[in-house]
C-alpha cells in the first residue's frame, strides 16, 4: 500500500472496523510482490491530494510434486500480475483504492470512501485453498471381480477401502466480501451497516463407512467394513448483514444491532451402497435388517450432506459513565439458529456485565459476570423421508408396535435389538424421532475480577516502571440431557452423569520497564476443573478424555533496544496439563520459546532474524479392546502411550540499498516438525501392527526468495524476484513438492 497515503487518510478520519463473521485463514500477499515505498504524495497548490501507483508484471513458475502444501493458498501456474493503488482528496472527501491480481486465483480489492455524512470501507478477496487427499493407503484395497465370491472368509469383519478418484487433487476456491458503512443521523445518533459474505466452492473428498459390506463385484460375499472415498462438488455461501443504531445522551450510550446470517449450499449429492449385516451371528439366524423387506439386498444411501441454516441475533449494548473514573457496560443478546434440513430451531441467549473503576490512583480493576445458555431441541425426524425411503419398515408384512423388534449389528458384532416405533411423522420406523437421544443443552455462568496496579508510579528510579496484573475467574458449565447409559456386563448397565463442570482459574504477572531501552515480564496462569467432559464407550462403560483437570503455564521474556537501530526480544514458556481421575489419566508438557532480532547498520542496510522452538510430550492411558474384562482374547487392556513432538522455525531477512537506484532483498524461512510415539510395543491383538508408523510425522518446509529493484527514472521502478518453495514429507512422500517462481515487473507512481 502507499505509505504516505495511509498517513494522510488516517488524518482525515479514523475508521473503526468490526468483523461480523468468521474469516477464512488468509495469508498475506507473496513477499516477492512488495516493493520499496513510492515517492512522496503529490499535493496540488489548490490543496487537492492525488497519487496513483500502477504495477504490472508476470509470474513464471514450475512445479514438481504436489501443490497442496508447498503453496497451499497460491496458484503456481504462470500468470500475469498487476496492482493499482490510488489516493485522492480535496479536503472534504477522500477516496482510497487498492486492487491487485497476484496470480490466476488471487485477487484483492479495497475501497475506502470518506464523505461528510458517509464513510464506506469495502474489501474483497479471492484465493484458492489446496487440500490434500487421504489416499487410504493404510487400509486393505478391494479385489474387483472376485474369482470365487464368498469363498474367502479371511477378511470377515475386517476393514477395506475403495477410492473412486485415485490420484485426484482437491481445492476450494474462496471469495470473501466485507463492507462497513456508517454515518450520523444527528448529533446524538449514528447508524452502521456491516455486511460480510463468503463463498467456498470446489471439490472435496467425501468418505463414508458401511458396516458388514458385501458386494460380489468388490469383495465377494465376504462381510467387511467398507470405507468409500469419492469426489464431491460443493458450493457454500454465507451471508451476514448487521444493521446497527447507536445513540448517546449525556453519560449513557445505547446500541442495538440485529445480525442475520444465512448459510446456503448447492452441493453435489453423493451416495454409497449400504446392505444388510450378515445373515447369521454365532451360528444363529438374524432377521432381515437395514434395507427392510422391500430392499433385501440394500440400497444407495446419500451422505456428505451439509444442512442450510439461518441465524439471527438481537444485541443490546449499554454503556454508562457513572463518574469520570467509573464505567458500567452491559451486553444482552438473544437469538436462534434454524436448521432447515432437520427442521429444528436452536435458541440461545446471554448477558455480559462489566464494571471498571479507576478511582484509586495507579489502580485499574474490573469485575464482570457473564451468562450464556443454549437449548438444542430434538429433531422432528432423523432425516427427510426422501433420504430414508429404503429404510422404512414395511407395515404390510406385520403391524408396527412396541413388541416388534429388529436386531442391528455389523462387522461381526453382536446384534442389538431395536423396537419398532411410530415416529412423529406418522411413519412406522426403527429409526424414528422417538428412538433418538436428546441433544445436550448448555448453560454457562462466569464471574471474575481483574486488576492492574502500578506500585511505584511516583518513584524516580527503576521502580517507576513496575506494574502487576492479576485475575480470578470462576466458571460453571451446566448440561441438560447429559445422562449416558453404558453396559458394565451382560445384562447390567450404569448411568454416567455429566451434568456439571466447575472451573477456577487465576492469572498474575509482573511487568518491569527498567529503562526506555529494556523491559521484562513474567506471567503465570493456572486453572482447576472438576468433572470435565469425557467420552463413554456404550458397550463396556470405558471412559477417556482429552480435557485436563488442572493446568499451569509460566511465561517470561523481554525486549531490549539499546539504540534505535537494534531491537531484540525473547520469550520462554513452561506449560503443564494434567488429568487424574477415574475417568482418564494423562499428562502433557510443553516447552515453547522464541527469539527475534532486527538490526540496521545504516539507512541503507538492515537485517532481521528469528528462531522459535516448541517441544511437547504427552503420556496418556489408552484402553483398547471390545466387550468386558472377562478374560476373552479381545478383552480391554489399558496401556500408557508416550508421545513426543518438536518443531523448529528459523526466519531471516535482509534489505540493502546499494545505490540511489539499486536495492536488494533476500528472505529465508525454514520449518521442521517431527512427532511420533516413543514405543512400538503394543498388544498385537488390539493394535494395528503399523500404528507407530501411522502416527509418525516428519515434515520440512523451506522458502527462499531474493530480488532486485532498479529505479529506471523518477517514480518508475523495475523489479525482479525469485522464489524457491520446497515441502518435504519424509513419511508420506506423495505430499512433497518443489516450486521455482520468477517474477518480473514494472512499477510507476504518478
N, C-alpha and C positions, 0 to 999 in steps of 0.2 A: 504494500500500500504506500501511498505518498506520505512520507513522514511529516513534512511541513503542513500538508493538507489536513492531517489528523489534528494537529495542534490548533489550527485556525478554526476548524469546525467545532472543536471542543470549547473554544472561547465563545462561539456563537450560542451554543445550547448544550446542556448536559442531558443526554437521553438515557434514562434507565431502562433496562431490558429485563423482562421476566419470562422464563421458559414455561410454556404452557403444556408441555408434554415431554415424554421421554425422548431423548435424542439418540440417534444411532452413533456408534463408535466410529468417528470420522478422523482420520489422520490429517495433519497439516499438509499443504501442498509440498511437492518434492523440493528439497533444498536447492536442487540444481537450477530451479527457476527463479530464485531470489537474487535480485541484482543490488548494486550499490544504490544509495539514496540519490534521487534525481536533483537537478538544480533547484535553486530557491523558487518559491512561488512567484509568479508574475502578478504584480499589482498595478493596475491602471491608475493614472493620475486622478480619475474620477472616483476612485475607491473601489472599483469593480475588481474582484479577485477571480482569476481563472487559471487553470492549469490542466493539461491533458498529457497522459503518458500512453504510448502505444508500443506494444511488443509483438513481434511475430517471429516464428521460428519453426523448428520441426525436430521431432524425436526420430532417431534411427536405432532400432532395437533388434536384439537376437536373444532367443531363449532356448535353453536346453533343460529338459525335465519338466516338472510340474510347476504351474504358476501359483498354486494355492497358497503357499507360504512364502515364497521368495518375494512376491509382491501382491499381498492379499487384497489391497484396496487400489491397485493400479492396473491399468491395461498396458500390456507390454508390447503391443503392436506398434510399428512405426506410424507416426501420426503428426499432423500439424499442431503447433502450439501458438496461442495468441492471448493477448491481455490488453484490456483498456481500463484506464484509471483517469477519472475526471473530477475536478472540484471547481465549482462556480458559486460566487456570492456577490450580491450587490449591497450588502449591509442590512437588508431587510429579510431577504430569503436566501437560503443556501441549499445547494444540491450537490450530492457526492455520489459518484457511480463507480463501481468496480465490477468488471466482468472478465472471466478468464476461461479458456479451454485448455486444460493441462494434458489431456490425451483424448482418445476417442470416447472414453467412458466417463470422463470427469469434466464437469462444468461448475463454475462458481459465479454467483451473481449477488451483488449487494448494492442497494439503493437507499440513500438517506435524503429525506426532504424536510426542510425546516421553513415553515411559513409563520406568519404572525398568529394564526389560530389553529394550525395543524402541524403535527410532527409525525412523520412516517418513517419506518425502518423496515425494509423488506430484504430478506435473504433467501437465496435458493441454492441448493447443492444437488449435484447428480454425480454418482460414483458407483463403482462395482465392488462386490464383496465375493471373492473366490472362496468356495468351501470345499474342503477335502472329502472325498467319498470314502466310506468304510468298505473295503473290498471283501470283508467277511472271510479273510484268509485263515482265521483261527477255527473255522468250522469245517466239518467234512462236506465235500461237494456232492451233489446228487449224480447218479449214474442214469443218463437218459436211456429210454427203451431197454429197460431191464430184461435180460435174456430169459429169466425164469421168474416172473412175478410171484412174489410170496414165498419163494424157495430159500431166501436168505434172511433168516431171523436174527442175524448177528447184530444188526443195528436197532433192534427193537428197543424203544424207549430212549434212543439217543438223539442228539441234535444233528441237523443237516441244514445247509444253507444253499440258496439259489439266487443268483444275481442276474436279473434280466437285462441289465445295462452295464456289462463288464467293461471297465476301462473308461467310462464316461467321467468327465469333469462337471462340476456343478458351480453355478454362480447366481447370485441375487443382485439385481440392479436396483439401487436405492435412489429415490428422489425425495428431497425434503424442502418444504417451504415454511418459512417463519416470517410473519408480518405483524408489526406492532404499530397501532395508530393511536394518537392521543390528542386531546385538545381541551380548552377551557370552555365551560358553559357560561359561567360568570365568575366573579372574584371569589365565590365561595364553593363552587362545584367544578369538577373535572370529569371527563369521560375517557375511557380507554377501550380499545378493541384489539384483542390478541388472537391471532389466527396461526394455527400450526397444523401441518399436514405432512404425512409421509406415505410414500408408495413403495412397496417392495414386490418386485416381480422377477420371475426367472424360474429356475428348476432346482429342486431339492431331492434328496434321497429319502424315499418312503420305505420304512421297514416294518414288517408285522410278523408275528409268530402264531402258528397254528399248532395246537396240541394234537397228538395222535394222528398225524397227517398220513394219508395213504393214497397214492396215485400210481397206477401201473406204469405210466409213461415217464415217471420221475423217479420213483423209489420202490417200484414193485408194489406188493400188497403189504409190505412191512410197515408197522406203525412207528412213527418217529415225530419228534418236534421239528417242524419245518419253518425255517426263517427265510422270508422272501424280501428281496430288495428290488425296487424299480424306480424309475424316474417319474417325478410328479411336477407338473407345471403349476405354479402358484401366482397369485396376484392379490396382494393385501393392501388395502388403503385405509389409513387412519386420518381422520379429520377432527380437529378440535377448535371450537370457537368459544371465546370467553369475553363477553361484554362486561365492563366494569364501570360503576358510578362511584365517585368519591366526593365527599363534602366535608368542609371544616368550618366549625362555628366556635370561635373562642378557643378553649383548650381541648375541644372534642373533635376528633376526626373519625368519620364513619365511611366505610367502603363496603359495597355489595357487589358480588360477581356471580355469574352463572356459567361456569364451564360446562360445555356439552361436547362429548367425544363419541364419534361413531367409528366403528371398525367394520369394514366391508370386505368380503372375499369373493373371488371369482376363480376358484381352483379347479384343476382337472380332477375328476373322480377316478380314484384307483381302487381296484378290488383284488381280492385273493380268494382262493378256494379253501373253504372250511368243510370238513367232513366228520362223520360220527367217530367217536372213540372206538377202541377195539370191541368186538362183539362178545368178548369174554375176558374175565379177570380172575386169576387164581383158579381157572378151571370151571368157573361159574358163568352162566349166560347173563348178559346185561340187555335190558330192553332198548329199543331204538332211542337215540338221544338227539343231540343237536342236528337239526335238519328236519325233524318230525317225520311222520309217515308220508307226508307229501313230497319230501326230499330225502329219501333214504340214503342217497349217495353224497349228500352235502350240496353246497351251492356257493356261488360267488358272493362275497360279502365286502362292502366298501370299508375303507379305513383311511386314516390320514386326513380326516375331516376337521377343519378349523371353524368353530361357530362364529357367527356375526354377533356383535354386541353393541349396545348403546348405553352410555354412561352420562348422567347429568348430576351436577353437584351445586348446591346453593351455599355460598360462603358469605359470612358477615364478619367484618373486621371492625373493631372499635379501639381507638387509642385515646387515652385521657391523660393530659398533663396535670396531675394532682398538685404539683408545685414545680418550681424551677428545677428541683433535684429529684423529683419522684414521678414516675410514669407508670401507667397501667395499660396493659394490652390484652385484648381478648379476641379469639377467633372461634366462631361457631360454624359448623358445616353439617350438612345432611344431603344424602344423595342415594342413588340407586344405579344398578347395572342390570340391563335386560339382556338375557341370553336368548336370542330368537330361535336358536336351534333346539335347545332344551325347554323353551317356553317357561323360564323361571326368572324371577327378579331378586337380586341380592341387594339388600338395604344396608346402608352404613351411615353413621353419624358420629360426631365427636365435638370436643371443645378443647381449647388451649388458653389458659390464663397465666399471665406473667406480670410481676410487679418488680420494677427496677428502682433502686434507691442509691443516690449519691450524696446523701445529707452529710455523712461523716467525711471530712476532707481526706482524700487519698484512698478511700474505700468505695468500691462499687460492688453491690450484691444484687442478685436476682432470685426470687422464689417463683416457682412455677408449678402448675398442676395441669395434666393432660388426661383426656379420656377419649377412647375410641371403641366403638362396637360395630360388629358386622354379623348380620344374620344371613345364613345360607340355607334357603329352603330346599326341600326335596323335589327333584324333577317330576313333572307330571307323568312322564314315561321315560324308559331307558333311552330310547331313540325314536325318531319318527317311524311310523308304521311302514313307510316305503323302504326303510333300511332293514327292517327286521321281518319282512314278509315271509321269508322262508323259515323263520324260526318260530312262527306262531303255532300253537297247538291246534291240531285238527279235532274239533269237538264232535265231528260227525262219527268218530270211532267210539268215543266214550265221553260222557258229560264231565265237565270240569268241576271238581270240588276239592276240598282240602285233604281228602283221604287219598286222592290220586297223586302219585309221586313218580318222579323220574330220577335216575342216578346219573350224575355227571362226573366224569373223571377225565383222564388224559395222560399221555406219556407214561402209561403203565402204572398210574397212581390209582389208589383205591377209589371207587366211585362214592360220591357224596349225594344222598337223597335230597331232592328239592320238590316241594309240593306245588301243585297247580293252583294258581290264584287268579281271581278276576281283577284285572287291572282297572285303574280309574278311567281308562279309555273305553271300558266295556268289552275288551277283548280278552279271552282267557289266554293265559301265558305262564310259562315257567320263569320268565324274566320280566315281570311286570313291576310297576311302581311299588307295590306292596312288598316286593322281595328285596328292595334296595335299602341300604343303611342311610340314616340321616347324615348329611354333611355336618362338619363341626362348625359351631358358631363361636365367635371370639368377642371378648370384652377385655380391653387393656386399660389399666389405670396407672398413671405415673405422677409422682410428686418428687420435687427436688429443690435444691438450693445451691447456687454457686456464687463465688465472690472473688474479687481481686483486690489486693492490698499493697500499696507502696509504703513500706515500713518507714523509710528514712527519706522522704521526699524533700525535706528541708536541709538535709546534710550537704556539706560542701566537699565531701570526699567520695571515695568509691561506693559508699553505702547508698548514695542517692539513686543509683541505678538498680537497686534490688527491689523486686516485686514478687509476690507469691499469689498463687491461684489454687482454689480448692472447690470441689463439687461433691455433693452426695445426692444419690437418686435411688428411689425405691420404685419398683415396677411389679405390678400384679397382673398376671395374664390368666383369665378365666376362659374355659372352653365348655361349650354346651354340646351335648350328644357325643362326649368323648369317653364312652364306656366301650371297651373292646373285649369280646369273648374269645378265648382260646382254649384248645384242648390240652389237658395235662396227663391224659392217659385214656385208655379205652373206656368210653362212657363217662368220663369226668371232664369238667371244664372249670375255668377260672375267669373272672371278670377283671380286666385291667382298667383302673380309674385314672385318667389323665386330665382331670377337670381343672387343674390349677397349677401354676408355676409362679414362684416369687423370686425376685432378683434384687439384691443390694449391691450398688456399685459406688466406688469412691475414686476421685481423681485429685491429685495435688501436684504442684510444680513450683519451681523457683526459676526466675529469670534474672540474670545479673548482667548489667551493662557496665563493664569495668571502665571503659573509656569510649570515645567516639569510634575507636578502631577495633574494639573487641567486645563481644557479648557471648554469653554462655547460657545454657538451660539444662534442667534436669526435670523429668516428668515421671509420675508413677500412676498407673491405673490398675484397678482390681475390681472384680465382681464375683459374687457368690450367688448361685441359683439353686433353688430346691425344686426337684421334680421336673427337670426339662423334658421336652417331648422325646419319646423314644419309639422305636419300631417294635411291633409284636408279630411273631410268626403264628398264624392261626392254628396250624395243625400240631404244634407242640409247645406253645407258650414261651418260646425262646425270645429274648429281647436284646436290643443293642441300640446305640445312639452315637451320633457324631457331635452332639452338643455337650459342652463342658459344664460341670457343676461349679468350677472355680477357674479364674484366670488372673494372671499377674503380668504386667507389662512395665518395663523400665526403659526409658529413653534418655539419652544425654548427648549433648553436642554443642556446637557454637560456630560463630562466624568471625573471621579475622580479616581486617582490611587496613593494613598499616599506611598505605598510600592509595590515592585514587586509582592507580593503575593495577592494583593487586587485590583480589578477593579470594579467600579460601574458606571452606566450610566443611564440617564433618558431622555425622550423626551415627550413633551406635544404639543398638537396642537388644533387649533380652525379653523374650516372651515365653510364658508357660501356661498351658491349658490342661486341666485335669478333669476326669470324670471317674468318681469312685463311689459306686452304689451297687445295689443288687441288680440293677438293670443293665449296666455297662461298666467297663473298666478300660480306660486308656489314658495315655499321657502324650502331650505334644509340646515340643520345644523348638523355638525359632530364634535365629541369631542374625538379624539384619544389620547392615552397616553401609554407609555411603560417604564418598568424599568428592569434592569438586574444587576446581582451581581455575581462575581466569587472570591472565597477566598481559598487560600491554607494555611492550618495551618503549614504544613511542607512538606518535599519532598514526604511523603507517603500518604498525605490526602488532598483532595480538594473538594470543594462544589460549586455548581452553582445554581442560581435561577433566574427566570424571570416572569414578570407579564405584561399583556397587556390588555387594556380595550378600547372599542370603542362603543360610543353611537351615534345614528343617529335619526334625526327627520325630517319628510317631511310633508308639508301641501300644497296640490295642489287642484285646482279647476277642478273637473271632471264633464263632461256633458254626461248624458245618455239619451237615447230616440231615436225615429225614426222620420223621416219627419221633419215638420216645427213647429214653435211655434205658433200653431193656436188654442190652447185650447183643442186639442184632448187628449184622455186618454194617449197615448204614446208620447205626445209632449215632446221635450227636457227639461230637468231640470238640472241645474248646482248646485253642492253642494261641500263643502270643505271636502276632505278626509284626515284625520290626520293619520300618520303612524309613528310608533316608532320601533327602533331596538337597541339591545345592545348585546355585546359579551364579554366574559371573557376568557383569556388564561393564564394558570399557568403552569410553567415548572420548574422542579427541577432535579438535578443530583448530584451524589456523587461518588468519587473514593477513595478507601482506600487500601493501600498496607500493609497488616497485618504483613508480614514477607518476607524475600527474596524469598520465594517460593509461597506464597499465596496472591492473591489480590481479591478485591470485588468491585462490581459496582452496582449502582441502579439508575433508572430514573423514573420519573413520569410526565405525561402530562395530563392536564385537559382543555377541551374546552367546553364552554356553549354559545349557541346563541339563542336569543329569539327575535321575531319580530311579528308585527301584527297591525291591525287598532285600533285606540283609541275609536271608536264608532261603534255601531251596528244599529243605527237608519238611515235607508235609505228608500226612497220611494219604497213601495213594488211592484209597477207596473214596476219598472225599474231594480231592483237589485235582483239577486238570493237570496232567504231567507238566505242561509248559506254562504254569501260572506265573512263575518268576519271570520268564521271558515276555509274557504278555503285558505285565505292568511296568517293565523297564523302559525308560526313555533316555535318549542321548541325542540332543539336538544342538546344532551350532548355526548361528546366523552372522554373516559378515556383510557389511555395507561400506563401500569406499566410494568417494566422489571427489573430484577435483575440477577446476575450471579457471578460465581467464576472462577478464573484462577489458575491453580496449575502447578508449574514448576516441571515436573517429573524428568528430568535430564537436563543437559546443552543443551539449544537450543530446547528443546521439552516441550510442554505445553499441558495440558488437560484443557478443559473448559466446563462449564455448564451454560445454560441461560434459564430463564423462562420469558414468556411474557403473559400479560393479556390485551386483547383488547376488549373494550366494546363501542358500539354505541347505543344510546337510542333516538328514535324519539317519543316524547310524543304525537304527533298529528297523525302521520301515523305509526302505530305500526309495520306493516309488513316490514319496512325498518330497524328495530332494529336487532342487532346481538351481540353475545359474542363469543370470541375465547380464548382458552388456548393453549399455544405453549411451547414446551420444546425442547431445542437444546443441544445435546451432541456431542463433537468432540475432535479432537486431532490436534495439530499444531507442525510442525517441521521445523527448519531452518538449512540448511547445505550449 
